[in-house]
Amino acid sequence: MNSLFAKNYLNSRRRFLAHSAAGLGGVTFSALGQTRRETIDGITSFPNFTPKAKRVIYLHQSGGPPQMDLFDYKPHLDKVHGQETPQSVFNGQRLTGMSAGQASFPVARSIFNFQQHGRSGAWISEVLPHLAEVVDDITFIKSLYTEAINHDPAITFLQTGFQIAGRPSIGAWASYGLGSENENLPAFVAMLSGNGGQPLYDRLWGPGFLPSKHQGVRFRSGKDPVLYLNNPSGFSSGLRRHTLDDIALLNRERLAEVGDPEIETRIAQYEMAFRMQTSVPELTDVSNEPDLTFHLYGDAAKKPGTYAYNALMARRLVERGTRFVQLYHRGWDTHGGLPGQLKARARDTDQATAGLIKDLKLRGLLEDTLVIWGGEFGRTVYCQGDLAPGKYGRDHHPRCFTVWMAGGGIKPGITYGETDDYSYNVVKDPVSVHDFHATIMHLLGVDHEKLTYKFQGRHYRLTDVHGHVVKDLLA
């Protein structure tokens, strides 16, 4: 009797879950290709209000660019170069294990010259001459701070809102809340460039506990930009179509049995992959770009795998409706030999970054595309290791660093926030990582407190229980 009851209960539960999953799946997948969709609770729709930005290009500079060598001009450092950093500046800060044991903490001024540029008068280092041409389109935030002092928790915090791995990435949240504008391309794409530096893991563009269809799709260099997309040798497109249809039938039978929404995600992803067999080759073929494009981005934009090529791909993706494009460029971890490393990273990125801004503006895309540039933290004013003429290094620094934003509803040509004379502590208008995320979501038309997902009995969000929109940054 107990066995019969258990069997009937199990079958009834499976039918209930199957019908529930199918209904929820219908709501979710019918929204693909639309700007507006409903969350799983069926109550809150996004965007909550008219967005200023429809899409995001996030240019993450992995390793921690030195703010005082690029944007945060500090002439006071010329006067105190080589002197011990005052204890009042440290103010009890925890140091990393790489420099905490030093007997001396000499101040290292930047060896690079700074000049003011544009109507805004923004200070820019000589290593970024191309970016200096577009400063009036940019808003500099010099007062961002983080809670993490080492690379992995810091980059995880910047990309997911939490220092411990497992949470959804910011691009996954955007995909979940807003869907895609193009059913033939992913809503969220990630690309990597640069050699060496800190390792970058798929979880940085992962979905965490969100449905797996919100995972960022990584585009790679080489003949197969997306792994396993092309048909095997001797396998025709027609045969693949028939195979997918048969697999979908089996998956739907299984879905009816167990009611797992991830099965419907699998069906949708197979179909997306089939459509991408046509859309991706067209996307990645830059041979039809005019000469002006490579004048803007540089000749490196013709070479897959370079930062310049990825920046061009970012423009081509957003103009085709991809919601969130995440670029990572490695090599900014300048513990020693900073001047040479910084010049090399600037050669990698400066022209293409400025070219992207100019290109988006020429095409009328900048006004509703939010471009973000920055690393996971800043660098210390004191020298890590020995200080020598023209040679110095800097350790990790979480208390203040500079990022910038452009387009997509940002007030252009301003500098927000201030640091002290040592570029070590924020003295005006601090911006936390959670504030930063709340502002990005606001520009996308999303109230960050309302975009939630229930997991293990709790409603989670990108900003956890923190974050305020920095309204002074909004146009």
C-alpha positions, -999 to 999 in steps of 0.1 A, spaced: 0 0 0 28 24 10 47 15 -23 16 22 -44 10 55 -26 47 65 -32 45 57 -69 12 77 -74 27 106 -54 59 106 -75 40 105 -108 17 133 -97 46 154 -85 64 148 -119 33 159 -138 30 190 -117 66 199 -121 66 192 -158 35 214 -164 50 241 -142 84 240 -159 68 241 -193 47 271 -184 77 289 -169 99 279 -198 73 293 -222 74 327 -204 112 327 -204 119 316 -240 91 336 -256 110 366 -243 142 359 -263 148 387 -287 128 411 -267 140 441 -247 114 435 -220 108 403 -201 94 390 -169 113 375 -140 105 340 -129 82 352 -101 60 367 -129 57 400 -110 85 424 -118 92 433 -155 124 448 -167 135 473 -176 117 491 -147 120 524 -164 132 538 -197 169 528 -200 197 552 -210 218 523 -221 206 493 -241 239 474 -240 273 473 -222 309 469 -233 331 463 -202 368 466 -209 384 449 -179 421 455 -175 432 424 -154 459 429 -128 452 464 -114 463 494 -135 483 520 -115 460 550 -111 487 575 -103 506 566 -135 476 569 -157 448 592 -145 452 604 -109 478 631 -113 497 638 -80 524 665 -83 530 663 -45 547 630 -52 575 648 -69 583 666 -37 583 635 -15 598 609 -39 620 585 -21 608 595 13 590 571 37 553 569 32 538 585 64 520 563 89 491 587 87 486 577 51 487 540 59 462 545 87 465 509 98 458 494 64 464 457 59 492 451 34 497 421 11 522 394 20 543 406 -10 553 439 6 543 437 43 577 425 52 596 454 36 619 474 59 611 505 40 582 519 20 596 547 -1 572 569 -21 575 564 -59 564 592 -80 553 585 -116 580 590 -142 554 598 -168 543 633 -177 507 644 -174 488 670 -193 452 684 -193 431 676 -223 398 686 -239 373 711 -226 370 691 -194 407 696 -186 411 659 -176 446 649 -166 460 621 -187 494 604 -187 516 606 -218 513 568 -223 476 572 -234 478 598 -262 448 583 -281 425 582 -250 434 619 -245 416 627 -277 382 614 -263 383 627 -227 353 649 -233 332 617 -239 344 601 -207 336 603 -170 365 594 -146 356 579 -112 387 584 -91 372 572 -58 362 536 -64 373 513 -36 370 476 -29 371 452 0 396 427 -16 434 430 -16 443 400 -38 435 393 -74 411 364 -74 387 377 -47 390 413 -62 382 404 -98 354 380 -86 340 409 -65 341 433 -95 325 407 -118 299 391 -95 294 414 -65 308 389 -41 344 378 -32 337 341 -31 331 322 -64 296 310 -72 275 341 -78 262 351 -112 284 375 -132 272 410 -140 267 401 -176 246 371 -166 224 393 -145 219 416 -175 210 387 -197 186 373 -170 169 406 -165 168 420 -200 172 391 -224 187 395 -259 180 417 -288 191 391 -314 180 355 -313 209 345 -335 237 357 -312 242 352 -274 230 379 -251 264 378 -232 298 373 -248 333 372 -232 367 376 -249 403 374 -236 435 389 -248 471 394 -235 497 369 -223 507 360 -188 493 377 -158 467 364 -135 446 334 -145 410 341 -157 383 316 -150 350 308 -168 332 316 -136 340 353 -141 315 353 -169 294 324 -155 257 322 -146 262 311 -110 229 299 -97 209 315 -126 197 293 -154 227 282 -174 215 299 -206 227 332 -191 264 319 -191 286 342 -211 297 326 -244 335 329 -248 347 339 -283 382 327 -290 409 334 -317 415 309 -344 393 292 -370 367 282 -344 357 313 -324 331 293 -305 341 258 -296 321 229 -310 300 251 -331 311 238 -365 299 205 -379 324 176 -378 339 166 -411 314 148 -434 284 161 -413 261 182 -434 239 211 -421 208 191 -431 219 161 -410 226 183 -381 192 198 -384 176 163 -383 198 153 -354 188 183 -334 151 177 -340 154 141 -328 174 151 -297 148 178 -290 121 152 -290 140 130 -266 147 160 -243 110 170 -243 100 135 -233 125 137 -205 113 172 -195 78 158 -192 91 131 -169 112 150 -145 103 187 -150 139 200 -149 139 235 -165 176 230 -174 164 205 -201 145 232 -218 176 254 -215 195 227 -233 170 226 -261 172 263 -265 210 264 -265 212 237 -291 190 258 -313 211 289 -306 242 270 -316 226 260 -349 217 296 -357 252 307 -347 267 285 -374 256 312 -398 257 344 -376 292 339 -361 312 335 -393 296 367 -407 303 385 -374 340 375 -372 348 382 -408 362 418 -407 373 418 -444 343 440 -453 353 467 -428 363 500 -444 399 514 -441 386 539 -416 379 511 -391 416 501 -390 427 537 -389 406 540 -357 415 507 -340 449 501 -355 462 473 -378 462 449 -349 424 448 -352 429 425 -382 445 398 -360 421 376 -340 432 373 -304 445 408 -300 428 434 -278 422 456 -308 404 428 -327 383 420 -296 374 457 -293 362 457 -329 343 425 -323 326 442 -293 313 470 -316 302 444 -342 284 424 -315 265 454 -299 254 467 -332 239 433 -338 220 433 -305 243 415 -280 234 428 -246 267 426 -227 302 422 -240 330 416 -216 367 420 -226 396 410 -204 431 421 -211 459 406 -190 493 419 -179 486 450 -157 500 433 -125 530 456 -121 549 445 -90 582 453 -106 594 470 -138 563 491 -139 574 517 -165 582 491 -192 551 470 -185 528 500 -185 541 512 -219 535 477 -233 499 476 -220 493 511 -233 505 500 -268 482 470 -266 451 490 -256 452 528 -260 444 532 -297 418 505 -298 400 518 -267 399 553 -281 390 539 -315 360 521 -300 347 553 -285 351 571 -318 336 543 -338 305 540 -316 300 577 -317 303 578 -355 277 551 -358 253 568 -333 257 539 -309 276 556 -281 245 574 -267 229 541 -258 260 519 -253 277 520 -219 315 516 -221 334 508 -189 372 506 -184 390 495 -153 407 469 -132 400 450 -100 419 475 -77 447 501 -79 483 502 -70 503 515 -40 521 548 -39 550 532 -22 575 511 -42 575 474 -39 611 462 -38 640 485 -45 634 520 -58 658 531 -85 659 559 -111 633 551 -137 626 517 -121 599 509 -96 570 485 -89 537 489 -70 517 465 -49 480 459 -48 459 487 -34 421 484 -26 415 518 -10 412 538 -42 415 533 -79 403 549 -111 378 536 -136 360 554 -164 327 552 -182 314 566 -214 281 568 -233 249 551 -222 235 579 -201 267 589 -183 274 626 -179 304 632 -201 336 652 -195 336 651 -157 358 637 -129 341 623 -99 357 617 -65 390 627 -51 420 610 -34 446 624 -10 480 638 -22 494 602 -22 466 587 -42 461 563 -13 428 573 4 395 586 -8 388 621 5 357 630 -14 327 611 -29 337 574 -23 321 548 -46 319 512 -35 318 483 -59 281 478 -50 274 515 -58 292 510 -91 270 480 -99 238 497 -88 247 526 -112 254 503 -141 220 485 -136 202 518 -133 216 530 -166 202 498 -181 168 507 -168 169 482 -139 163 489 -102 191 468 -87 170 460 -56 142 444 -77 163 422 -100 165 391 -78 166 354 -80 155 330 -53 182 304 -45 184 281 -15 155 299 2 169 334 -2 164 362 -28 198 372 -42 208 402 -63 240 415 -78 244 441 -51 235 417 -23 221 440 5 241 471 -5 246 497 -32 233 531 -41 230 547 -75 256 575 -79 232 600 -94 258 627 -100 272 605 -128 240 604 -147 233 627 -177 
